[in-house]
Amino acid sequence: MKYSRELIAQTDALLAERRRAAQERLDRRRDWLYGRIPELGEVERLQAEGLRRMAEAVARGAPSAAISALLLEAQALQDRRAGLLLQHGVPEDALRLQYECPLCEDRGFVEGRPCGCYDRALRRMAYENSPMGAALRDKTFDNFSLGHYDDRPLERGGSARAMMEVNLRRCRRFAETFEQGPRSLLLQGGCGLGKTHLSAAIGNALAARGHEVVYETASALFAALEREKFGRGQGEDTGRYTTCSLLMIDDLGSEFVSPFVLSALFTVLNTRIINGLRMVLSTNFTLAELEQVYTQKILSRIMGEFEVLRFVGTDIRVKLAAEPRP
């Protein structure tokens, strides 16, 4: 995936903040330990002085006997320091910088190559800066309220609340087991029933773990593909639709369905399925309506690869708007 200079700069700033925070944590630990073990501060002061004297001795070509004496002195101080830490039950690494990524020490690169943590940070930043990611970053599994759904029995058995509890559990499981390759999801049901909230909760959870998540409305996705197809591209990286870890298409069926859209949708679905890449689709359409709009061929591809979660109940947005405000 191609990243903008602005996104790279934001990620670099994030890593710089991690390094600053690591140094700040070390300074606080050191101040606390020096207060608890005064001799420790004196030993570390002598160690720093010994390093300075060693560097000066080497620079002026001091005799080997003098260098050996300094080395013995340094070892004695190191042993005393270790003894003090052990005596007071302090871990040996307590006075070392502790980075979020020990491999690159929060610098983003190892031997000139991007570290895995840098790639993950870029992917998360890209998702959070996308229009959908920015708008929905507050949606989580924990703040999805089942209280909005009626618990009265439905004609077919169960209740809206019970069905939505199952949907919540399955969406959470999809996110938690993503690395094990769960089936893709089709969230199907009317407006205002929580499809977008749970889609966003999945995307936020996976982006936080460093997966490349692309979340687009159907109309925006097909418009970008059409602009690229007919040479009117605006610099979008449409290749990510077939290569990202998770593609999420919201409001499938809201776009104008043309022969190009049918072809593009089948290509995206088929390419990702062949490559074992997961998707989450949401739609207000019934399965019969999807077949009528997108053809039996496309619906068959979806039904063969996706787990269908049916969303039921009353439009939550309308319900909340009708409630008296305090």
Phi and psi in degrees as GROMACS dihedral restraints (atoms count N, CA, C in turn):
[ dihedral_restraints ]
;  ai    aj    ak    al  type     phi  dphi    fc
    3     4     5     6     1   -86.5    20    10
    4     5     6     7     1   138.8    20    10
    6     7     8     9     1  -119.2    20    10
    7     8     9    10     1   143.6    20    10
    9    10    11    12     1   -72.3    20    10
   10    11    12    13     1   159.8    20    10
   12    13    14    15     1   -60.3    20    10
   13    14    15    16     1   -37.2    20    10
   15    16    17    18     1   -63.7    20    10
   16    17    18    19     1   -41.6    20    10
   18    19    20    21     1   -66.5    20    10
   19    20    21    22     1   -41.3    20    10
   21    22    23    24     1   -63.3    20    10
   22    23    24    25     1   -41.4    20    10
   24    25    26    27     1   -63.5    20    10
   25    26    27    28     1   -39.7    20    10
   27    28    29    30     1   -64.7    20    10
   28    29    30    31     1   -39.2    20    10
   30    31    32    33     1   -69.0    20    10
   31    32    33    34     1   -40.8    20    10
   33    34    35    36     1   -60.5    20    10
   34    35    36    37     1   -39.7    20    10
   36    37    38    39     1   -66.0    20    10
   37    38    39    40     1   -36.4    20    10
   39    40    41    42     1   -62.2    20    10
   40    41    42    43     1   -43.8    20    10
   42    43    44    45     1   -67.1    20    10
   43    44    45    46     1   -38.5    20    10
   45    46    47    48     1   -61.5    20    10
   46    47    48    49     1   -38.7    20    10
   48    49    50    51     1   -66.5    20    10
   49    50    51    52     1   -36.3    20    10
   51    52    53    54     1   -63.3    20    10
   52    53    54    55     1   -41.4    20    10
   54    55    56    57     1   -65.8    20    10
   55    56    57    58     1   -41.6    20    10
   57    58    59    60     1   -62.4    20    10
   58    59    60    61     1   -41.9    20    10
   60    61    62    63     1   -65.9    20    10
   61    62    63    64     1   -37.8    20    10
   63    64    65    66     1   -63.2    20    10
   64    65    66    67     1   -42.4    20    10
   66    67    68    69     1   -65.8    20    10
   67    68    69    70     1   -39.5    20    10
   69    70    71    72     1   -64.7    20    10
   70    71    72    73     1   -40.9    20    10
   72    73    74    75     1   -63.3    20    10
   73    74    75    76     1   -41.0    20    10
   75    76    77    78     1   -63.9    20    10
   76    77    78    79     1   -43.2    20    10
   78    79    80    81     1   -60.7    20    10
   79    80    81    82     1   -40.6    20    10
   81    82    83    84     1   -66.2    20    10
   82    83    84    85     1   -42.5    20    10
   84    85    86    87     1   -62.9    20    10
   85    86    87    88     1   -41.9    20    10
   87    88    89    90     1   -64.1    20    10
   88    89    90    91     1   -45.5    20    10
   90    91    92    93     1   -60.1    20    10
   91    92    93    94     1   -41.1    20    10
   93    94    95    96     1   -66.6    20    10
   94    95    96    97     1   -42.8    20    10
   96    97    98    99     1   -69.3    20    10
   97    98    99   100     1   -37.6    20    10
   99   100   101   102     1   -64.0    20    10
  100   101   102   103     1   -34.9    20    10
  102   103   104   105     1   -69.5    20    10
  103   104   105   106     1   -34.4    20    10
  105   106   107   108     1   -81.9    20    10
  106   107   108   109     1   -34.6    20    10
  108   109   110   111     1  -128.9    20    10
  109   110   111   112     1    81.5    20    10
  111   112   113   114     1   -54.5    20    10
  112   113   114   115     1   -36.8    20    10
  114   115   116   117     1   -63.1    20    10
  115   116   117   118     1   -27.9    20    10
  117   118   119   120     1   -61.6    20    10
  118   119   120   121     1   -41.2    20    10
  120   121   122   123     1   -62.7    20    10
  121   122   123   124     1   -40.7    20    10
  123   124   125   126     1   -66.7    20    10
  124   125   126   127     1   -40.4    20    10
  126   127   128   129     1   -62.2    20    10
  127   128   129   130     1   -43.7    20    10
  129   130   131   132     1   -69.4    20    10
  130   131   132   133     1   -31.2    20    10
  132   133   134   135     1   -64.9    20    10
  133   134   135   136     1   -42.6    20    10
  135   136   137   138     1   -66.8    20    10
  136   137   138   139     1   -34.3    20    10
  138   139   140   141     1   -64.0    20    10
  139   140   141   142     1   -44.3    20    10
  141   142   143   144     1   -63.3    20    10
  142   143   144   145     1   -40.3    20    10
  144   145   146   147     1   -65.2    20    10
  145   146   147   148     1   -38.7    20    10
  147   148   149   150     1   -63.9    20    10
  148   149   150   151     1   -39.1    20    10
  150   151   152   153     1   -63.8    20    10
  151   152   153   154     1   -39.3    20    10
  153   154   155   156     1   -64.5    20    10
  154   155   156   157     1   -44.1    20    10
  156   157   158   159     1   -65.4    20    10
  157   158   159   160     1   -37.5    20    10
  159   160   161   162     1   -62.9    20    10
  160   161   162   163     1   -44.9    20    10
  162   163   164   165     1   -62.3    20    10
  163   164   165   166     1   -41.2    20    10
  165   166   167   168     1   -65.5    20    10
  166   167   168   169     1   -40.5    20    10
  168   169   170   171     1   -64.8    20    10
  169   170   171   172     1   -42.9    20    10
  171   172   173   174     1   -65.6    20    10
  172   173   174   175     1   -40.4    20    10
  174   175   176   177     1   -64.9    20    10
  175   176   177   178     1   -34.6    20    10
  177   178   179   180     1   -94.0    20    10
  178   179   180   181     1     3.8    20    10
  180   181   182   183     1    72.5    20    10
  181   182   183   184     1    41.8    20    10
  183   184   185   186     1   -62.7    20    10
  184   185   186   187     1   154.1    20    10
  186   187   188   189     1   -58.5    20    10
  187   188   189   190     1   154.1    20    10
  189   190   191   192     1   -62.3    20    10
  190   191   192   193     1   -31.3    20    10
  192   193   194   195     1   -63.3    20    10
  193   194   195   196     1   -39.9    20    10
  195   196   197   198     1   -66.8    20    10
  196   197   198   199     1   -40.4    20    10
  198   199   200   201     1   -63.7    20    10
  199   200   201   202     1   -42.4    20    10
  201   202   203   204     1   -62.6    20    10
  202   203   204   205     1   -39.0    20    10
  204   205   206   207     1   -64.1    20    10
  205   206   207   208     1   -40.7    20    10
  207   208   209   210     1   -65.9    20    10
  208   209   210   211     1   -36.8    20    10
  210   211   212   213     1   -65.9    20    10
  211   212   213   214     1   -40.9    20    10
  213   214   215   216     1   -64.3    20    10
  214   215   216   217     1   -39.2    20    10
  216   217   218   219     1   -64.0    20    10
  217   218   219   220     1   -42.0    20    10
  219   220   221   222     1   -64.2    20    10
  220   221   222   223     1   -40.0    20    10
  222   223   224   225     1   -66.5    20    10
  223   224   225   226     1   -38.5    20    10
  225   226   227   228     1   -63.4    20    10
  226   227   228   229     1   -41.5    20    10
  228   229   230   231     1   -65.8    20    10
  229   230   231   232     1   -39.9    20    10
  231   232   233   234     1   -63.2    20    10
  232   233   234   235     1   -41.7    20    10
  234   235   236   237     1   -64.8    20    10
  235   236   237   238     1   -40.5    20    10
  237   238   239   240     1   -64.9    20    10
  238   239   240   241     1   -41.8    20    10
  240   241   242   243     1   -60.6    20    10
  241   242   243   244     1   -47.7    20    10
  243   244   245   246     1   -61.4    20    10
  244   245   246   247     1   -38.5    20    10
  246   247   248   249     1   -65.0    20    10
  247   248   249   250     1   -41.0    20    10
  249   250   251   252     1   -63.2    20    10
  250   251   252   253     1   -43.7    20    10
  252   253   254   255     1   -63.1    20    10
  253   254   255   256     1   -44.2    20    10
  255   256   257   258     1   -64.2    20    10
  256   257   258   259     1   -42.4    20    10
  258   259   260   261     1   -60.0    20    10
  259   260   261   262     1   -35.0    20    10
  261   262   263   264     1  -101.5    20    10
  262   263   264   265     1    11.1    20    10
  264   265   266   267     1    67.0    20    10
  265   266   267   268     1    32.4    20    10
  267   268   269   270     1  -100.2    20    10
  268   269   270   271     1   129.9    20    10
  270   271   272   273     1   -57.2    20    10
  271   272   273   274     1   145.8    20    10
  273   274   275   276     1   -61.5    20    10
  274   275   276   277     1   -29.2    20    10
  276   277   278   279     1   -94.0    20    10
  277   278   279   280     1    12.2    20    10
  279   280   281   282     1   -62.4    20    10
  280   281   282   283     1   -27.7    20    10
  282   283   284   285     1  -105.6    20    10
  283   284   285   286     1    27.6    20    10
  285   286   287   288     1  -110.9    20    10
  286   287   288   289     1   152.5    20    10
  288   289   290   291     1   -63.2    20    10
  289   290   291   292     1   131.7    20    10
  291   292   293   294     1  -115.9    20    10
  292   293   294   295     1   103.9    20    10
  294   295   296   297     1   -89.4    20    10
  295   296   297   298     1   159.4    20    10
  297   298   299   300     1   -65.6    20    10
  298   299   300   301     1   -36.2    20    10
  300   301   302   303     1  -121.3    20    10
  301   302   303   304     1   100.8    20    10
  303   304   305   306     1   -64.0    20    10
  304   305   306   307     1   -24.3    20    10
  306   307   308   309     1   -64.1    20    10
  307   308   309   310     1   -48.2    20    10
  309   310   311   312     1  -108.6    20    10
  310   311   312   313     1     0.8    20    10
  312   313   314   315     1    55.3    20    10
  313   314   315   316     1    41.4    20    10
  315   316   317   318     1    59.5    20    10
  316   317   318   319     1    29.2    20    10
  318   319   320   321     1  -100.6    20    10
  319   320   321   322     1   -15.4    20    10
  321   322   323   324     1    90.9    20    10
  322   323   324   325     1   -10.1    20    10
  324   325   326   327     1  -138.4    20    10
  325   326   327   328     1   144.5    20    10
  327   328   329   330     1  -127.7    20    10
  328   329   330   331     1   116.0    20    10
  330   331   332   333     1    52.8    20    10
  331   332   333   334     1    42.8    20    10
  333   334   335   336     1    81.8    20    10
  334   335   336   337     1    -1.8    20    10
  336   337   338   339     1  -110.3    20    10
  337   338   339   340     1   144.4    20    10
  339   340   341   342     1   -59.7    20    10
  340   341   342   343     1   134.0    20    10
  342   343   344   345     1   -77.8    20    10
  343   344   345   346     1   156.1    20    10
  345   346   347   348     1   -58.2    20    10
  346   347   348   349     1   -34.7    20    10
  348   349   350   351     1   -66.3    20    10
  349   350   351   352     1   -31.6    20    10
  351   352   353   354     1   -69.5    20    10
  352   353   354   355     1   -43.4    20    10
  354   355   356   357     1   -61.5    20    10
  355   356   357   358     1   -42.7    20    10
  357   358   359   360     1   -64.9    20    10
  358   359   360   361     1   -40.3    20    10
  360   361   362   363     1   -65.3    20    10
  361   362   363   364     1   -40.0    20    10
  363   364   365   366     1   -62.0    20    10
  364   365   366   367     1   -44.6    20    10
  366   367   368   369     1   -64.0    20    10
  367   368   369   370     1   -42.0    20    10
  369   370   371   372     1   -65.5    20    10
  370   371   372   373     1   -42.0    20    10
  372   373   374   375     1   -63.6    20    10
  373   374   375   376     1   -39.7    20    10
  375   376   377   378     1   -62.1    20    10
  376   377   378   379     1   -42.5    20    10
  378   379   380   381     1   -65.9    20    10
  379   380   381   382     1   -46.4    20    10
  381   382   383   384     1   -66.4    20    10
  382   383   384   385     1   -25.3    20    10
  384   385   386   387     1   -91.2    20    10
  385   386   387   388     1    -8.1    20    10
  387   388   389   390     1   -71.6    20    10
  388   389   390   391     1   154.4    20    10
  390   391   392   393     1   -54.4    20    10
  391   392   393   394     1   -46.3    20    10
  393   394   395   396     1   -69.7    20    10
  394   395   396   397     1   -43.3    20    10
  396   397   398   399     1   -61.6    20    10
  397   398   399   400     1   -42.8    20    10
  399   400   401   402     1   -66.2    20    10
  400   401   402   403     1   -38.8    20    10
  402   403   404   405     1   -72.5    20    10
  403   404   405   406     1   -25.7    20    10
  405   406   407   408     1  -118.7    20    10
  406   407   408   409     1    16.4    20    10
  408   409   410   411     1   -66.6    20    10
  409   410   411   412     1   -17.0    20    10
  411   412   413   414     1   -87.9    20    10
  412   413   414   415     1    -1.5    20    10
  414   415   416   417     1   -84.9    20    10
  415   416   417   418     1   122.1    20    10
  417   418   419   420     1  -134.4    20    10
  418   419   420   421     1   168.9    20    10
  420   421   422   423     1   -66.8    20    10
  421   422   423   424     1   -35.8    20    10
  423   424   425   426     1   -69.6    20    10
  424   425   426   427     1   -30.0    20    10
  426   427   428   429     1  -100.5    20    10
  427   428   429   430     1    16.8    20    10
  429   430   431   432     1   -83.3    20    10
  430   431   432   433     1   115.0    20    10
  432   433   434   435     1   -94.2    20    10
  433   434   435   436     1   116.8    20    10
  435   436   437   438     1   -75.1    20    10
  436   437   438   439     1   -13.7    20    10
  438   439   440   441     1   -65.6    20    10
  439   440   441   442     1   -15.9    20    10
  441   442   443   444     1   -76.7    20    10
  442   443   444   445     1   -10.4    20    10
  444   445   446   447     1  -105.6    20    10
  445   446   447   448     1   140.7    20    10
  447   448   449   450     1   -69.4    20    10
  448   449   450   451     1   137.3    20    10
  450   451   452   453     1  -101.9    20    10
  451   452   453   454     1    11.3    20    10
  453   454   455   456     1   -74.0    20    10
  454   455   456   457     1   145.4    20    10
  456   457   458   459     1   -61.0    20    10
  457   458   459   460     1   140.5    20    10
  459   460   461   462     1   -90.1    20    10
  460   461   462   463     1   162.8    20    10
  462   463   464   465     1   -59.3    20    10
  463   464   465   466     1   -36.2    20    10
  465   466   467   468     1   -86.9    20    10
  466   467   468   469     1     5.9    20    10
  468   469   470   471     1    99.1    20    10
  469   470   471   472     1   157.6    20    10
  471   472   473   474     1    72.9    20    10
  472   473   474   475     1  -165.6    20    10
  474   475   476   477     1  -145.2    20    10
  475   476   477   478     1   165.2    20    10
  477   478   479   480     1   -59.5    20    10
  478   479   480   481     1   -40.3    20    10
  480   481   482   483     1   -65.5    20    10
  481   482   483   484     1   -41.6    20    10
  483   484   485   486     1   -64.5    20    10
  484   485   486   487     1   -40.8    20    10
  486   487   488   489     1   -66.0    20    10
  487   488   489   490     1   -39.4    20    10
  489   490   491   492     1   -72.7    20    10
  490   491   492   493     1   -28.3    20    10
  492   493   494   495     1   -64.5    20    10
  493   494   495   496     1   -39.5    20    10
  495   496   497   498     1   -65.4    20    10
  496   497   498   499     1   -43.4    20    10
  498   499   500   501     1   -62.0    20    10
  499   500   501   502     1   -42.1    20    10
  501   502   503   504     1   -60.5    20    10
  502   503   504   505     1   -44.6    20    10
  504   505   506   507     1   -64.0    20    10
  505   506   507   508     1   -40.7    20    10
  507   508   509   510     1   -70.3    20    10
  508   509   510   511     1   -37.9    20    10
  510   511   512   513     1   -66.6    20    10
  511   512   513   514     1   -41.0    20    10
  513   514   515   516     1   -62.7    20    10
  514   515   516   517     1   -42.1    20    10
  516   517   518   519     1   -64.0    20    10
  517   518   519   520     1   -38.6    20    10
  519   520   521   522     1   -57.5    20    10
  520   521   522   523     1   -46.6    20    10
  522   523   524   525     1   -67.5    20    10
  523   524   525   526     1   -42.7    20    10
  525   526   527   528     1   -69.0    20    10
  526   527   528   529     1   -30.2    20    10
  528   529   530   531     1  -108.8    20    10
  529   530   531   532     1    20.0    20    10
  531   532   533   534     1   -56.1    20    10
  532   533   534   535     1   -40.1    20    10
  534   535   536   537     1   -66.9    20    10
  535   536   537   538     1   -18.4    20    10
  537   538   539   540     1   -89.6    20    10
  538   539   540   541     1    -1.2    20    10
  540   541   542   543     1    79.6    20    10
  541   542   543   544     1    56.5    20    10
  543   544   545   546     1   -68.7    20    10
  544   545   546   547     1   166.0    20    10
  546   547   548   549     1   -66.6    20    10
  547   548   549   550     1   149.8    20    10
  549   550   551   552     1   -63.6    20    10
  550   551   552   553     1   163.0    20    10
  552   553   554   555     1  -118.4    20    10
  553   554   555   556     1   140.7    20    10
  555   556   557   558     1  -117.8    20    10
  556   557   558   559     1   113.4    20    10
  558   559   560   561     1   -95.2    20    10
  559   560   561   562     1   115.5    20    10
  561   562   563   564     1  -126.7    20    10
  562   563   564   565     1   128.7    20    10
  564   565   566   567     1   165.7    20    10
  565   566   567   568     1   176.2    20    10
  567   568   569   570     1   -68.7    20    10
  568   569   570   571     1  -178.8    20    10
  570   571   572   573     1   -69.7    20    10
  571   572   573   574     1   147.6    20    10
  573   574   575   576     1    68.3    20    10
  574   575   576   577     1    29.8    20    10
  576   577   578   579     1  -108.7    20    10
  577   578   579   580     1     4.9    20    10
  579   580   581   582     1   103.4    20    10
  580   581   582   583     1     7.5    20    10
  582   583   584   585     1   -63.7    20    10
  583   584   585   586     1   -46.0    20    10
  585   586   587   588     1   -66.4    20    10
  586   587   588   589     1   -38.5    20    10
  588   589   590   591     1   -60.5    20    10
  589   590   591   592     1   -48.7    20    10
  591   592   593   594     1   -71.1    20    10
  592   593   594   595     1   -33.8    20    10
  594   595   596   597     1   -60.1    20    10
  595   596   597   598     1   -47.2    20    10
  597   598   599   600     1   -64.4    20    10
  598   599   600   601     1   -37.6    20    10
  600   601   602   603     1   -61.2    20    10
  601   602   603   604     1   -40.6    20    10
  603   604   605   606     1   -62.7    20    10
  604   605   606   607     1   -49.8    20    10
  606   607   608   609     1   -60.5    20    10
  607   608   609   610     1   -43.2    20    10
  609   610   611   612     1   -64.4    20    10
  610   611   612   613     1   -41.0    20    10
  612   613   614   615     1   -64.4    20    10
  613   614   615   616     1   -42.2    20    10
  615   616   617   618     1   -75.9    20    10
  616   617   618   619     1   -36.8    20    10
  618   619   620   621     1   -62.6    20    10
  619   620   621   622     1   -36.6    20    10
  621   622   623   624     1   -64.7    20    10
  622   623   624   625     1   -24.9    20    10
  624   625   626   627     1   -92.1    20    10
  625   626   627   628     1     5.5    20    10
  627   628   629   630     1    92.1    20    10
  628   629   630   631     1     9.0    20    10
  630   631   632   633     1   -78.2    20    10
  631   632   633   634     1   148.8    20    10
  633   634   635   636     1   -81.9    20    10
  634   635   636   637     1   108.1    20    10
  636   637   638   639     1  -111.1    20    10
  637   638   639   640     1   128.3    20    10
  639   640   641   642     1  -116.5    20    10
  640   641   642   643     1   121.7    20    10
  642   643   644   645     1  -123.2    20    10
  643   644   645   646     1   114.7    20    10
  645   646   647   648     1  -133.7    20    10
  646   647   648   649     1   151.6    20    10
  648   649   650   651     1   -73.3    20    10
  649   650   651   652     1   154.6    20    10
  651   652   653   654     1   -59.0    20    10
  652   653   654   655     1   -43.0    20    10
  654   655   656   657     1   -63.6    20    10
  655   656   657   658     1   -40.3    20    10
  657   658   659   660     1   -68.5    20    10
  658   659   660   661     1   -40.2    20    10
  660   661   662   663     1   -63.5    20    10
  661   662   663   664     1   -49.0    20    10
  663   664   665   666     1   -71.1    20    10
  664   665   666   667     1   -30.8    20    10
  666   667   668   669     1   -64.7    20    10
  667   668   669   670     1   -40.9    20    10
  669   670   671   672     1   -65.0    20    10
  670   671   672   673     1   -42.8    20    10
  672   673   674   675     1   -64.7    20    10
  673   674   675   676     1   -37.4    20    10
  675   676   677   678     1   -69.3    20    10
  676   677   678   679     1   -40.0    20    10
  678   679   680   681     1   -61.3    20    10
  679   680   681   682     1   -42.2    20    10
  681   682   683   684     1   -65.6    20    10
  682   683   684   685     1   -42.7    20    10
  684   685   686   687     1   -59.2    20    10
  685   686   687   688     1   -41.2    20    10
  687   688   689   690     1  -104.3    20    10
  688   689   690   691     1    22.6    20    10
  690   691   692   693     1    71.5    20    10
  691   692   693   694     1    24.5    20    10
  693   694   695   696     1  -115.3    20    10
  694   695   696   697     1    26.7    20    10
  696   697   698   699     1   -59.7    20    10
  697   698   699   700     1   148.8    20    10
  699   700   701   702     1  -114.9    20    10
  700   701   702   703     1    31.2    20    10
  702   703   704   705     1    83.8    20    10
  703   704   705   706     1     9.4    20    10
  705   706   707   708     1   -69.2    20    10
  706   707   708   709     1   144.9    20    10
  708   709   710   711     1   -92.8    20    10
  709   710   711   712     1    79.2    20    10
  711   712   713   714     1   -71.7    20    10
  712   713   714   715     1   -16.4    20    10
  714   715   716   717     1   -60.9    20    10
  715   716   717   718     1   -24.8    20    10
  717   718   719   720     1   -65.9    20    10
  718   719   720   721     1   -21.5    20    10
  720   721   722   723     1   -62.9    20    10
  721   722   723   724     1   -27.2    20    10
  723   724   725   726     1  -106.8    20    10
  724   725   726   727     1    -2.9    20    10
  726   727   728   729     1  -121.3    20    10
  727   728   729   730     1   -17.8    20    10
  729   730   731   732     1   -65.8    20    10
  730   731   732   733     1   159.6    20    10
  732   733   734   735     1   -61.5    20    10
  733   734   735   736     1   -43.2    20    10
  735   736   737   738     1  -138.4    20    10
  736   737   738   739     1   125.3    20    10
  738   739   740   741     1  -106.1    20    10
  739   740   741   742     1   127.8    20    10
  741   742   743   744     1  -119.6    20    10
  742   743   744   745     1   122.3    20    10
  744   745   746   747     1  -114.5    20    10
  745   746   747   748     1   116.4    20    10
  747   748   749   750     1   -96.3    20    10
  748   749   750   751     1   143.1    20    10
  750   751   752   753     1    63.6    20    10
  751   752   753   754     1    43.9    20    10
  753   754   755   756     1   -61.8    20    10
  754   755   756   757     1   129.1    20    10
  756   757   758   759     1   107.9    20    10
  757   758   759   760     1   -12.9    20    10
  759   760   761   762     1   -81.5    20    10
  760   761   762   763     1   -17.0    20    10
  762   763   764   765     1   -82.1    20    10
  763   764   765   766     1   160.9    20    10
  765   766   767   768     1   -72.9    20    10
  766   767   768   769     1   120.8    20    10
  768   769   770   771     1   -92.2    20    10
  769   770   771   772     1   110.9    20    10
  771   772   773   774     1  -115.3    20    10
  772   773   774   775     1   170.5    20    10
  774   775   776   777     1   -54.9    20    10
  775   776   777   778     1   -35.6    20    10
  777   778   779   780     1   -64.2    20    10
  778   779   780   781     1   -44.6    20    10
  780   781   782   783     1   -61.4    20    10
  781   782   783   784     1   -42.5    20    10
  783   784   785   786     1   -60.1    20    10
  784   785   786   787     1   -45.1    20    10
  786   787   788   789     1   -65.7    20    10
  787   788   789   790     1   -43.9    20    10
  789   790   791   792     1   -65.5    20    10
  790   791   792   793     1   -42.2    20    10
  792   793   794   795     1   -62.9    20    10
  793   794   795   796     1   -45.0    20    10
  795   796   797   798     1   -63.3    20    10
  796   797   798   799     1   -40.2    20    10
  798   799   800   801     1   -63.4    20    10
  799   800   801   802     1   -45.8    20    10
  801   802   803   804     1   -63.0    20    10
  802   803   804   805     1   -48.4    20    10
  804   805   806   807     1   -59.6    20    10
  805   806   807   808     1   -50.9    20    10
  807   808   809   810     1   -64.4    20    10
  808   809   810   811     1   -42.8    20    10
  810   811   812   813     1   -62.3    20    10
  811   812   813   814     1   -44.4    20    10
  813   814   815   816     1   -69.2    20    10
  814   815   816   817     1   -39.3    20    10
  816   817   818   819     1   -63.3    20    10
  817   818   819   820     1   -45.1    20    10
  819   820   821   822     1   -60.1    20    10
  820   821   822   823     1   -37.3    20    10
  822   823   824   825     1   -89.7    20    10
  823   824   825   826     1     5.8    20    10
  825   826   827   828     1    68.9    20    10
  826   827   828   829     1    30.8    20    10
  828   829   830   831     1  -102.7    20    10
  829   830   831   832     1   137.0    20    10
  831   832   833   834     1   -85.0    20    10
  832   833   834   835     1   156.7    20    10
  834   835   836   837     1  -139.3    20    10
  835   836   837   838     1   156.1    20    10
  837   838   839   840     1  -130.1    20    10
  838   839   840   841     1   118.1    20    10
  840   841   842   843     1  -111.6    20    10
  841   842   843   844     1   143.9    20    10
  843   844   845   846     1  -129.6    20    10
  844   845   846   847     1   144.1    20    10
  846   847   848   849     1  -152.4    20    10
  847   848   849   850     1   149.9    20    10
  849   850   851   852     1   -87.6    20    10
  850   851   852   853     1    -8.8    20    10
  852   853   854   855     1   -80.9    20    10
  853   854   855   856     1   151.3    20    10
  855   856   857   858     1   -76.3    20    10
  856   857   858   859     1   167.8    20    10
  858   859   860   861     1   -62.6    20    10
  859   860   861   862     1   -37.2    20    10
  861   862   863   864     1   -64.3    20    10
  862   863   864   865     1   -40.0    20    10
  864   865   866   867     1   -68.1    20    10
  865   866   867   868     1   -37.7    20    10
  867   868   869   870     1   -61.4    20    10
  868   869   870   871     1   -41.3    20    10
  870   871   872   873     1   -64.7    20    10
  871   872   873   874     1   -39.3    20    10
  873   874   875   876     1   -66.8    20    10
  874   875   876   877     1   -37.9    20    10
  876   877   878   879     1   -81.3    20    10
  877   878   879   880     1   -43.2    20    10
  879   880   881   882     1  -106.1    20    10
  880   881   882   883     1     0.1    20    10
  882   883   884   885     1    84.6    20    10
  883   884   885   886     1   154.5    20    10
  885   886   887   888     1   -64.2    20    10
  886   887   888   889     1   -32.6    20    10
  888   889   890   891     1   -60.7    20    10
  889   890   891   892     1   -45.4    20    10
  891   892   893   894     1   -71.1    20    10
  892   893   894   895     1   -43.1    20    10
  894   895   896   897     1   -61.8    20    10
  895   896   897   898     1   -38.8    20    10
  897   898   899   900     1   -61.0    20    10
  898   899   900   901     1   -39.7    20    10
  900   901   902   903     1   -63.9    20    10
  901   902   903   904     1   -41.1    20    10
  903   904   905   906     1   -67.2    20    10
  904   905   906   907     1   -48.5    20    10
  906   907   908   909     1   -64.0    20    10
  907   908   909   910     1   -29.4    20    10
  909   910   911   912     1   -77.7    20    10
  910   911   912   913     1   -20.5    20    10
  912   913   914   915     1  -120.2    20    10
  913   914   915   916     1   -13.7    20    10
  915   916   917   918     1  -111.7    20    10
  916   917   918   919     1   145.7    20    10
  918   919   920   921     1   -89.1    20    10
  919   920   921   922     1   125.8    20    10
  921   922   923   924     1   -93.1    20    10
  922   923   924   925     1   124.0    20    10
  924   925   926   927     1  -111.1    20    10
  925   926   927   928     1   118.6    20    10
  927   928   929   930     1   -92.7    20    10
  928   929   930   931     1   126.0    20    10
  930   931   932   933     1  -100.1    20    10
  931   932   933   934     1   130.0    20    10
  933   934   935   936     1  -130.8    20    10
  934   935   936   937     1   167.2    20    10
  936   937   938   939     1   125.1    20    10
  937   938   939   940     1  -163.7    20    10
  939   940   941   942     1  -105.3    20    10
  940   941   942   943     1   142.3    20    10
  942   943   944   945     1   -49.6    20    10
  943   944   945   946     1   114.1    20    10
  945   946   947   948     1   -65.9    20    10
  946   947   948   949     1   -37.0    20    10
  948   949   950   951     1   -63.6    20    10
  949   950   951   952     1   -42.6    20    10
  951   952   953   954     1   -65.8    20    10
  952   953   954   955     1   -41.7    20    10
  954   955   956   957     1   -61.4    20    10
  955   956   957   958     1   -45.0    20    10
  957   958   959   960     1   -67.6    20    10
  958   959   960   961     1   -37.4    20    10
  960   961   962   963     1   -65.8    20    10
  961   962   963   964     1   -29.6    20    10
  963   964   965   966     1   -82.1    20    10
  964   965   966   967     1   -16.2    20    10
  966   967   968   969     1   -73.1    20    10
  967   968   969   970     1   139.8    20    10
  969   970   971   972     1   -64.4    20    10
  970   971   972   973     1   138.3    20    10
  972   973   974   975     1   -90.7    20    10
  973   974   975   976     1   144.6    20    10
